[in-house]
């Protein structure tokens, strides 16, 4: 993608470096099933939807979605895509309708402004990548590692974890404890930029609300926007943005969880371009911006 090459060039990166990762069992050629094997494109009554079953909990709630023992494909085919999405989303499943998201505004090119200290509270790929790119640009980055809810990346993709987090100082904290939360807030007080990948309600339970820290730049990376209650991961959010390949009239997954690395890149560029306050980075919207430029 020409846009990706241009955006990577701003930070001296190659698209290949940005997009590559290791995965348990390797990656397959993407088609109606994603490269990692978790996300599925399903034909609905009036279009297409993607459902991502990357977590054990997602598979546990599938019987509630496919009442009566029907197959997932049959359930999707029997209703409009929006209805299928809404039913799955009520069960907190990562699901998206093809092309549902509007393009996000991407940061305008300008002088690079590197923040002094970054606090990385994120997990998985997009958020840690944002903080890693800020570290590569010269920022001091402290990564908070939750003892109670650890990031699965070191176990599932150790090479990716090294790439994303190897240059960061790491601080394990038990955020279930009062002492752990107090230390977290002390580190927030020292930071210029905070990077998160949790939804608003989950962060609020830790006392982490952007409005409480108006003098900090808060990068909120989520699937569908900081005010949304929906769950979203890289492959389903790419579908939401319409960032897919085509085989005839049918969609096919493109790449591997593309919305993740693209959003991490764009979040970092927003900070380095001087954006301040709450930077609301929805992966689906970023994917839509890249789809529009394809």
N, C-alpha and C positions, 0 to 999 in steps of 0.2 A: 504494500500500500504506500503510495507516494506521501500521503499525509503522515504516516507513521515514520517514514525515513526522515522527513523534515523535522518532526517534533523530537525524534531521538538525536538528531544532529545538534540540536541546541545544547545538549548535555554531553556531546561527544560519545554517544552510545551507538551501537549497531542494533537494528531491529532483532537480529538473531539473539543477541545477548539478552535483550529485554524479554523475549517470548519463551526462551527455552527453560525447561525444568525437568527434573527427574520425577518419576511417578512409580508407585508400587506396581509391580507386574508389567511395567512399560506402558506405552501409549499405542493405541490402534489408529488406523486410518479413520478419520471422522466421517460419519454418514448420517443415518437416522439416529444413531447412538453416538454420543460424544467420544472424543479420543480417550478419555479416562474411564469410559464405560458406565458412568453414573447417570448421565442426562439423556433423556429420550424425547425425540420429536414425535408428536402424535397428531394424526389427522382428526380434526373435530368436524362437527356438522357444517361449519361455515368457514373453516380456516385451519390453522395449525397452532399448537401449543407445545411448550417444552416443560417437562417435569424432571426435577433433579433429585435423585435418591442417593445422595452421597453419605448420609448419616444413618446409623442404625435406627435411630428414632423415626426417620422418615418411612422406612420399610415397615416399622411396627404399626403405623397408623394407616397404611394402605388399605386394610380391610374396611375401614370406615368410609373410604372413598369409592371402593369397588363393591358396594353392598350387593349381596346375593351371589358372590362368587364369580361375577363377570370379570373378563380380562380388562386391564387398564386401557388397552386400545379400543375395546368395545364401548367402555364407559365414555371415553373421549369422543368417539365417533357418534354417539347418540345425543350429543348436546352441542350448543354453540360454544365456541372457544372461550368467550368471556364467562359463561356459566361454569365451564370446567375449571377455568382459572379461579373463580371465586370460591367454588367448593373446595378445591385443593388448598387455597390460601387460608381458608377458615381452619384447616388442620395444621397450619404453619408449615406447609410444604413449599419448597422453592419452585415456583411455577410461573410461566409467562406466556402471553399471547404473542405470536410472531408480529413484530413491528409495532407493538403498542406504545413504545416510549418515544417521547419527543427529544430531539437533539439538545444536548447541553451546550452552553456557551463555553468555549475553550479559552484559556488565557491568551491574551495578545502578546506577541513577542516584544521583548523590551530588555533593558539592562537586568542582569542577574543580581538579585539581592539575597545573599545567604543569611539565614537566621543564625543567631549565636548558639542557642541550645534548644534541642527538640526532645520531646517526651513521646515515646512510641508506646501506645497502649493497645495497639492493634494486633490482629492475628491473621493467619492464612497468607494471602499473597498480595493483594492490592495495597493494604495499609503498610505492611512491612516494607514493600517495595518503595512506596513514597518516602518513608523515613530513610531507607537505604540510599536513595538518590540524593536526599538532602545531606546525608553523611558524606557521600562521594563529592558533593559540591563544597564541603568544608565545614558543615555544621557539626557540633558536638551532639551526639544522639544517645540518650539513655532509654533502654528498652525495659519496660516493666513486664516481668514474666509471672503470670498468675499461677500460684501454687494450686488453688482450688479448681481452676479451669484452664489447664495448660493448652498451649497452641499445639495441635497435632503435627505441624509441619516438620519438626526435627525428626520424628519417627517415620512419617510417610514420605517425605522428600528431603533427605538430609543434605543433598548438594544444594538444593534451593534454599534451605535454611542458612547454610553457610554464605551463599551469595547475598541473601537479604539481611542477615543479622550478624555476620561475622565481624563487621567493623564497628558494632555498637557496644557500648557498655551495657551489661545486663544486671538487673536487680530483681531477684525473686521476691515476691510479696504475697502474703496470704490476705487477699482483699476481703475475706469473710470476717477478719478480725478488726477490732477497733484500731489496734496498733498499725496494722497493715494499711488501713485507709488513711490514717493520720500521716504515715510516711508518704503515701501517694500524694496527698494534698500538699505536703511540704515540697515534693518534687515539682508539682504543678507550679508552685510559687516561683520556682527557679527557672522555669522554661519560658521560651518565647512562643513556641509552636507545640501544639498537642495533636497527635494523630490517633484517631480512634476508628474502629470498624464495627462497633456495637450499635444497636438501635437505641433510640432516645430513651425508651422506658428502662432498658437494662442499665444504661449509664446513670440514669437518674437515681436508681437504687443505691448507687455508690456515691451519690452527691455530686455527680459529674454532669453538670448542665452548663452549656456555653454561656448562658446569661449570667451565671455566677462569676465568670472570669472574663469580663468585657475587655480587658487589656491583653488578652492572649489571642493568638491566631489558632482557631480550632478547625482542624481538617476532619470532617465527618464523612467517612467512606461507608456507604451502605448500598444495598441492591437497588432500591427504588426511591431514595431520598430520605433525609433525616426525619421528616415528619411522617413517613410511611411506617406501617406496622408489618409490612410484608418482608419475608425472607428472600434473599437472592444471592446466588453464587455466579461464578464467571460464565458458565455455559448458558444457563437459563437467561441471565441478563443480556448476553450477546444476542440471543434470540429475541428478547424483548426489544432490543434496539434495531432489529432487522439485519444484524451483521452475520449473514449466513451466505453459503454458496447455494447454487441451484443445479439441480439435475432435471432438465426439462422444466416442468412447472412446480416441482417439489423442492422444498428447502433441504439443505444438508448442513450439519455443523461445519464451521470453518475454524481450523486451528484448534488450540487447546485452551479452553476457559478464557477466551480472548478478552472479555471485559475486565478481568482482573489486572493483567499487566498494563493494559491501556489506561485504566483508571489510576493505577499507581503512578504511571508516568504523568498523567495530566494533573493529578493532585500535587505532585512535586513541582511541576511547571507553574501551577497557580501560586504556590508559596514563593518560588524563586522569582516570579514576575511581579511580586509586590502585593498580591491580594492579601487582605487582612480581615479580621473578624471571623465569622463562621463561613467556612468554605464547604458547601454542601455538595459532595461528589457522589452522585448516583451512578452506579456502574451501567445501568440500563441506558441512561442519558448519554454517557460517554460513548457507549457502543453505537447509539443512534447517530452521533456526530460523525463517527468514523464510517458508518454505513452510508451516510449522506455524501461523504467525500469519495466513496469508492466508484 
